[in-house]
Amino acid sequence: MNITFCGAAGTTTGSQHLIEVNGSRILLDCGLYQGRRDETYDRNRNFLYNPEEVDAVVLSHAHIDHSGNLPNLTKNGFQGNVYSTFATRDLCQIMLSDSARIQTQDTKWLNKRRKKKGLPELEPIYSELDAEACLRQFVNIGYDRAIPIADGVTLRLVDAGHILGSAQVILDIKEGGQKKRLLFSGDVGRGNNELLRDPVATDDVDVLLMESTYGAREHELPTQANHLIRDILNRALKKNGKVIIPSFAVERTQQLIYVLHELTEKKEIPEVPIYVDSPLAVNATEIFRIHPECFNEEVYDFLFEKRNPFGFENLNMVRKVSESKKLNDRDEPAIIISASGMCEAGRILHHLRNSIEDEKNTILFVGYCAEQTLGWKIREGWDEVPILGDKYKVRANVEILDSFSGHADHSELLEYFGEMGGAKKDIFLVHGEPEQSKNLAGALQDRHKGNVAVAEWKTQVEV
């Protein structure tokens, strides 16, 4: 069996790992790489393998860095099945289409600049039609259902506890008279999530491809720190201002809605209007409602007792641009949840522009922001930040709460590894910046006798 690391090796984006066994080629994930613009365009457009020769894709979850290049793969000749959970397929339906729209908008903006420089025009990597077409190749399976996908290869998906429908990929392989179990972790959740079940411990693992996003970092807060968001909101709303929450459209927003529902029902926060102002987040929330199989026991019971954990009287879902603009004219206290989480695009930019210079307002961050993004600059305490081409003073109160993170940290990854059974003879760390992966590799080597290596982009290994 050969494994080629075609993405998310030495970085956290563009997850793609090609397995060659018994004459078949199986691709684990097909995500978009995100980095410097020119490098990003080239890496995403051109594959390290021939898409026509790939027999099957197994998708761990719907995040764009794991699923976002599937339309390009099918556009370039891949004709096999894409295996995923039901929830992952439904999320991909809205997220891949959204990705295509963003690419089209970005390409139009770039081409205006390229035209002035006399450079040839670029084309989006794929269109909305390409995104829709690739969905026809999805084959959905439930958790813990074994299905043969190639000669001598049986697939099983188990819960990863990261986002709705996220899975760890188990491949049971018979090759040359030997049996091996390969586990691809996908992205590992923290456990004790407000909505989701904990990651499932897997037995008899021989070969492990394991994420290392936070391989050198500990989260400051545990999950289920609802008393902290309660206290922040109560302090903020006493000022009669707005609370602006930049949030990722999938998972983070739905966690917030559920927590706010609980706090409102228990009368632990004032009953002010709460707005979810992101069409993608609104659509994603609708998908959450129809996938109870992904929820932990508490939310599962809540769903059947009260019908809708993601809807309550003072919650308002905003789709139209005109409705979004009206929020900026409101003087009354309100909570506004809007994408994107890193404040790099979307309606959140308009809310920040209209709110950031007013001392009575609060900006609450509940997720990770990469360096040099607008969200990072605000979190880091910059006195003045650029928003939509203009500079604005940061006078609003800024609060940071990382208990909503969807990624396991250093200790949680070690706990996940420790609960996993099997010899784990060959371990390859993927989906992490070099420092993060190297740190986790050292910790694993102190605890385990198997081979532990940090995966390198474009490198093939034989196991």
C-alpha positions in Angstrom: 0.0 0.0 0.0 1.3 3.4 -1.0 0.2 6.8 0.5 0.9 10.1 -1.3 0.3 13.3 0.6 -1.2 15.7 -1.9 -2.3 18.4 0.5 -2.6 19.4 4.2 1.0 18.2 4.7 3.1 21.0 6.3 0.0 23.1 6.3 -3.6 23.0 7.6 -5.5 23.4 4.3 -6.1 21.5 1.1 -6.6 18.0 2.6 -5.9 15.3 0.0 -4.3 11.9 0.7 -4.1 9.3 -2.1 -4.1 5.6 -1.2 -3.0 3.1 -3.8 -3.8 -0.5 -2.9 -4.6 -3.7 -4.9 -4.5 -1.6 -8.2 -7.1 0.9 -6.9 -6.7 4.5 -6.1 -8.7 6.0 -3.2 -8.5 9.7 -2.4 -9.2 10.7 1.2 -10.7 14.3 1.1 -10.4 16.7 -1.8 -10.0 20.2 -0.1 -9.1 23.6 -1.3 -5.7 25.0 -0.4 -5.7 28.5 1.1 -2.5 30.6 1.0 -0.8 33.3 -1.1 -3.1 34.1 -4.0 -0.9 33.0 -6.9 0.2 29.8 -5.2 -3.4 29.1 -4.2 -4.7 29.4 -7.7 -2.0 27.1 -9.1 -2.2 24.4 -6.4 -6.0 24.2 -6.5 -6.3 24.1 -10.3 -3.6 21.5 -10.9 -3.7 18.1 -9.2 -0.7 15.9 -8.3 -2.5 12.9 -9.9 -4.7 12.3 -12.8 -8.4 12.7 -11.7 -9.5 10.2 -14.3 -7.4 7.5 -12.6 -9.0 8.0 -9.1 -11.5 5.2 -8.4 -13.2 6.6 -5.3 -13.1 9.5 -2.9 -13.9 9.3 0.8 -14.8 12.6 2.4 -14.3 13.1 6.1 -16.4 16.3 6.4 -17.8 19.3 4.6 -15.4 22.1 5.5 -14.0 23.7 2.4 -10.4 22.8 3.2 -11.5 19.1 3.0 -14.3 19.1 0.4 -13.8 22.3 -1.6 -12.0 21.0 -4.7 -14.4 18.1 -5.4 -16.1 20.1 -8.3 -12.8 20.6 -9.9 -12.0 16.9 -9.5 -15.2 15.8 -11.2 -14.9 18.5 -13.8 -11.5 17.1 -14.8 -12.6 13.5 -15.3 -13.2 11.8 -12.0 -16.2 9.5 -12.4 -16.2 7.4 -9.2 -18.2 7.6 -6.1 -17.7 10.2 -3.3 -18.5 8.5 0.0 -19.7 10.6 2.9 -22.2 10.7 5.7 -25.7 12.0 4.9 -25.1 15.3 6.8 -21.8 15.9 5.0 -23.5 15.6 1.6 -26.3 18.0 2.6 -23.8 20.6 3.9 -21.7 20.2 0.7 -24.7 21.1 -1.3 -24.7 24.6 0.1 -21.0 25.1 0.8 -19.7 24.1 -2.6 -22.1 26.3 -4.3 -21.1 29.2 -2.0 -17.4 28.4 -2.7 -18.1 28.7 -6.5 -19.8 32.1 -6.0 -16.9 33.4 -4.0 -14.5 32.3 -6.6 -16.5 34.0 -9.4 -16.6 37.2 -7.4 -12.9 37.1 -6.6 -11.9 36.3 -10.2 -13.9 39.3 -11.5 -12.1 41.6 -9.0 -8.7 40.1 -10.0 -9.3 40.4 -13.7 -10.0 44.1 -13.4 -6.5 44.6 -12.0 -5.0 42.1 -14.4 -6.5 44.0 -17.4 -4.9 47.2 -16.3 -1.5 45.5 -16.2 -2.1 43.8 -19.6 -2.2 40.3 -18.1 -4.5 37.6 -19.4 -7.8 37.0 -17.6 -8.2 34.2 -15.1 -11.2 31.8 -14.8 -12.8 30.5 -11.6 -11.5 27.0 -10.8 -15.1 25.8 -11.0 -18.6 27.2 -11.4 -21.9 26.7 -9.5 -22.9 24.2 -12.3 -19.7 22.2 -11.6 -20.5 22.2 -7.9 -24.0 20.9 -8.5 -22.8 18.3 -10.9 -20.3 16.8 -8.5 -23.1 16.2 -5.9 -24.5 13.5 -8.2 -21.5 11.3 -7.5 -22.1 11.3 -3.7 -23.0 7.9 -2.1 -24.1 8.4 1.5 -23.6 5.9 4.3 -24.5 6.1 8.0 -22.1 5.9 10.8 -20.8 2.4 11.6 -22.0 0.9 8.3 -19.4 -1.2 6.6 -19.3 -1.0 2.8 -16.8 -2.4 0.2 -15.5 0.4 -2.0 -12.6 -1.3 -3.9 -10.9 -4.7 -4.3 -10.0 -5.8 -0.8 -11.0 -2.5 0.8 -14.0 -2.0 3.2 -15.0 1.4 4.4 -16.5 2.4 7.7 -17.2 5.9 9.0 -17.3 6.7 12.7 -18.1 10.0 14.4 -15.2 12.5 14.7 -17.2 15.0 16.9 -15.9 18.0 14.8 -18.8 19.4 12.9 -22.2 18.0 11.8 -21.6 14.7 9.9 -17.8 14.7 10.4 -16.2 11.3 10.4 -13.1 9.4 11.0 -12.4 7.1 8.0 -11.6 3.4 8.6 -10.3 1.4 5.7 -10.0 -2.4 6.4 -7.6 -3.6 3.8 -6.7 -7.1 2.6 -3.5 -7.1 0.5 -1.1 -9.8 -0.3 -2.6 -12.2 2.2 -2.3 -9.6 5.0 -4.9 -7.6 6.8 -4.4 -4.0 7.9 -6.6 -1.3 9.3 -5.9 2.3 8.2 -7.5 5.2 10.2 -7.7 8.7 8.8 -8.8 10.9 11.7 -10.2 13.8 9.6 -10.5 16.7 12.0 -10.9 15.6 15.7 -13.4 17.4 17.9 -12.8 18.3 21.5 -15.5 16.2 23.0 -18.2 17.5 25.5 -19.6 19.6 22.6 -22.9 21.4 23.2 -24.4 19.7 20.1 -22.3 16.8 19.0 -21.2 13.4 20.3 -17.6 12.8 21.4 -15.1 11.3 18.9 -15.4 7.5 18.8 -12.4 5.5 19.9 -11.3 3.0 17.2 -9.6 -0.4 17.8 -7.0 -2.4 15.9 -5.4 0.5 14.1 -2.2 -0.3 12.1 -1.7 2.8 10.0 -2.8 6.2 11.3 -3.2 9.5 9.4 -3.8 12.0 12.2 -4.5 15.7 12.2 -2.3 18.0 14.2 -3.9 21.5 13.9 -3.4 22.3 17.5 -0.5 20.0 18.1 1.4 22.6 20.2 -1.4 24.5 21.7 -3.7 24.2 24.7 -7.1 25.9 24.6 -7.6 28.4 27.4 -11.1 27.3 28.2 -12.9 24.0 28.4 -16.0 23.4 26.3 -19.4 24.0 27.9 -18.3 27.4 29.3 -21.8 28.8 29.0 -21.5 30.9 32.2 -18.8 32.9 30.5 -20.8 33.9 27.5 -23.7 34.6 29.8 -21.6 37.1 31.9 -20.1 38.7 28.8 -23.6 39.3 27.2 -25.1 40.6 30.5 -22.2 43.2 30.8 -22.5 44.2 27.2 -26.3 44.5 27.0 -26.3 46.7 30.2 -24.7 49.4 28.0 -27.8 49.3 25.7 -25.5 48.6 22.7 -25.1 45.9 20.1 -23.2 42.7 20.5 -21.5 41.8 17.2 -20.3 38.1 17.0 -18.2 37.2 14.0 -18.9 33.5 13.5 -18.2 30.7 11.0 -21.5 29.9 9.2 -21.3 26.1 9.8 -21.1 24.6 13.3 -20.0 27.7 15.3 -23.2 29.6 14.5 -25.4 26.6 15.4 -23.6 26.1 18.7 -24.2 29.8 19.5 -27.9 29.5 18.6 -28.3 26.5 20.9 -26.5 28.1 23.8 -28.4 31.4 23.4 -31.7 29.4 23.3 -30.8 27.8 26.6 -29.7 31.0 28.3 -32.9 32.8 27.1 -35.2 30.0 28.2 -33.6 30.0 31.7 -33.9 33.8 31.7 -30.1 34.2 32.3 -29.7 36.9 29.7 -32.1 39.7 28.6 -34.6 38.8 26.0 -33.2 41.0 23.2 -33.6 40.4 19.5 -31.0 37.9 18.2 -30.1 38.0 14.5 -28.3 35.5 12.4 -27.2 37.6 9.4 -25.6 35.1 6.9 -27.5 33.3 4.2 -25.0 30.4 4.4 -25.5 30.2 8.1 -29.3 30.3 7.8 -29.2 27.5 5.2 -26.8 25.4 7.3 -29.0 25.8 10.3 -31.9 24.3 8.3 -29.7 21.3 7.6 -28.8 20.9 11.2 -32.5 20.5 12.0 -32.9 17.4 9.8 -29.9 15.4 11.1 -30.6 14.3 14.7 -28.4 11.3 14.2 -25.4 13.6 14.7 -26.5 15.1 18.0 -25.5 14.2 21.6 -28.1 12.7 23.8 -29.1 16.0 25.4 -29.8 17.8 22.1 -31.4 14.6 20.7 -33.9 14.6 23.6 -34.4 18.4 23.3 -35.2 18.0 19.6 -38.0 15.5 20.2 -39.4 17.2 23.3 -39.4 20.8 22.1 -39.2 20.2 18.3 -36.5 22.8 17.4 -33.3 23.6 19.4 -32.4 26.1 16.7 -35.4 28.3 16.8 -37.0 30.4 19.5 -39.2 33.5 19.7 -36.6 36.3 19.7 -34.3 34.6 17.1 -34.4 36.1 13.6 -32.9 34.6 10.5 -31.8 37.3 8.0 -31.5 36.4 4.3 -32.2 39.6 2.3 -29.5 42.3 1.9 -32.2 44.9 2.6 -32.9 43.3 6.0 -29.3 43.2 6.8 -28.8 46.9 6.1 -31.7 47.7 8.4 -29.8 46.2 11.3 -27.2 48.9 11.1 -29.9 51.6 11.7 -31.1 50.0 14.9 -30.4 51.8 18.2 -31.9 49.2 20.5 -29.8 46.5 22.2 -29.4 43.4 20.0 -27.1 40.4 19.3 -25.9 40.0 15.7 -24.2 36.8 14.6 -22.6 37.2 11.2 -20.0 35.6 8.9 -17.2 35.3 8.3 -15.6 34.3 11.5 -12.2 35.9 10.6 -13.9 39.1 9.4 -12.3 38.8 6.0 -15.5 38.9 3.9 -19.3 38.9 4.1 -21.9 41.0 6.0 -19.8 41.1 9.2 -17.7 43.8 7.6 -20.6 46.2 7.4 -21.7 45.5 11.0 -18.1 46.1 12.2 -17.9 49.3 10.2 -21.1 50.6 11.7 -20.4 49.5 15.3 -16.7 49.4 16.0 -16.3 53.1 16.9 -19.1 53.2 19.5 -18.1 52.4 23.1 -21.4 51.0 24.0 -21.0 48.2 21.5 -19.2 44.9 22.1 -17.4 42.6 19.6 -17.3 39.0 20.8 -14.9 36.5 19.1 -15.7 32.9 19.6 -13.3 31.3 17.1 -9.8 31.2 15.7 -8.5 34.1 13.5 -5.5 33.5 11.3 -2.6 36.1 11.5 -3.1 39.4 9.7 -6.8 38.9 9.1 -9.1 41.7 10.3 -10.4 39.6 13.1 -6.8 38.9 14.3 -6.0 42.6 14.3 -9.1 43.4 16.4 -8.3 40.5 18.8 -4.7 41.7 19.1 -5.8 45.1 20.3 -5.0 47.3 17.3 -6.2 50.9 18.0 -7.2 51.4 14.3 -8.2 48.8 11.7 -9.0 48.9 7.9 -12.5 47.9 7.0 -13.7 48.0 3.4 -11.0 50.4 2.4 -11.3 52.9 5.3 -9.6 53.2 8.7 -11.8 52.9 11.9 -10.9 53.5 15.5 -11.6 50.5 17.8 -13.6 52.0 20.5 -16.1 49.1 21.0 -15.3 46.6 23.8 -13.6 43.4 22.5 -14.2 40.1 24.2 -12.6 36.7 23.3 -14.0 33.3 24.2 -12.4 30.2 22.8 -14.5 27.5 24.4 -16.4 27.1 21.0 -13.3 25.8 19.2 -14.1 22.7 17.1 -10.5 21.3 17.1 -8.9 19.1 19.8 -5.9 20.8 21.4 -2.5 19.2 22.3 -3.7 17.3 25.4 -7.0 16.3 23.8 -5.2 14.9 20.7 -3.0 12.8 23.0 -6.1 11.6 24.9 -7.7 10.7 21.5 -4.6 8.8 20.5 -4.4 7.0 23.9 -8.0 5.7 23.6 -7.3 4.3 20.2 -6.5 0.6 20.1 -4.1 -1.4 17.9 -0.4 -1.6 17.2 -0.4 1.8 15.4 2.9 0.8 13.7 2.9 3.7 11.2 1.7 7.2 12.2 1.7 10.2 9.8 0.8 13.6 11.1 -1.2 15.8 8.7 -3.2 19.0 8.7 -0.9 21.1 10.8 1.7 23.9 10.5 5.2 22.5 10.9 5.7 23.7 14.5 2.3 22.2 15.5 3.0 18.8 13.9 6.6 18.6 15.1 5.5 19.2 18.7 2.8 16.6 18.6 5.2 14.1 16.9 7.6 14.5 19.8 4.9 14.0 22.4 3.7 10.8 20.6 7.3 9.4 20.3 7.6 9.8 24.1 4.5 7.7 24.6 4.6 5.2 21.7 7.0 2.7 20.1 5.6 2.9 16.6 7.0 5.0 13.7 5.9 8.6 14.0 6.5 11.0 11.0 5.3 14.4 9.9 3.8 14.1 6.5 5.5 16.1 3.7 3.7 17.5 0.7 4.2 15.5 -2.6 5.9 12.7 -0.7 4.9 9.0 -1.2 5.4 6.4 1.5 5.0 2.6 1.4 3.4 0.8 4.4 
